[in-house]
């Protein structure tokens, strides 16, 4: 979801820094970061699953 300032300029989303200070973020910003991080976790888990499947397939092929 794009955000805009008072003059209609697009506000770029902040990059989340692991361990960074969160005290000055609004509740909305914190919820947005949680959503972004959950999406990133799903993306990483999908890659892990694909790599695991590739390794299993290779191991099965070479055992034959």
RAWO-V395764 format. One record per residue. OMEGA is omega in degrees with one decimal (* if undefined). Layout:
omega=[OMEGA;OMEGA]
//
This chain:
omega=[-179.4;176.6;-177.1;177.2;-176.4;-178.0;176.7;177.7;179.7;176.9;179.1;179.1;178.1;175.1;-179.6;177.4;179.5;179.1;-178.9;180.0;-178.3;-173.2;-176.0;-179.2;177.2;177.1;177.9;178.6;179.3;178.1;177.8;178.9;176.6;179.7;179.3;-179.2;176.4;176.8;179.8;177.0;178.3;179.3;179.6;179.5;177.8;178.0;177.9;179.9;179.2;-180.0;177.7;177.6;178.7;179.7;179.1;179.3;179.3;179.1;178.6;-179.4;-176.1;175.5;-177.2;*]
//
